[in-house]
Amino acid sequence: MLALSSSAVNFVDKIKVYILNPIIGFMFAVAIVVFIYGIVEYMLGGDNEDRRKDGAKHMTWGVIGLFVMISVFGIMNVIIDFWASV
């Protein structure tokens, strides 16, 4: 059975806390900004159908980005917790 030393677990935890979590948080913020930009573009589009379509696309990609970031965060935590407990 493979067992990680406490220093390896500590190293992996520091990578998670200081590198991966901020990157995921930043990407989450980008997805929220894209979504909000899409809402604003859609609302200000008025009668311009092309602007409304672009706004809807931005909202869709913002939601997809949010879903991906939440999924990545969850999968990353499951993998790290699994390897830390081995």
Order of alpha helices (4+ residues) and beta strands (2+ residues): alpha-alpha-alpha
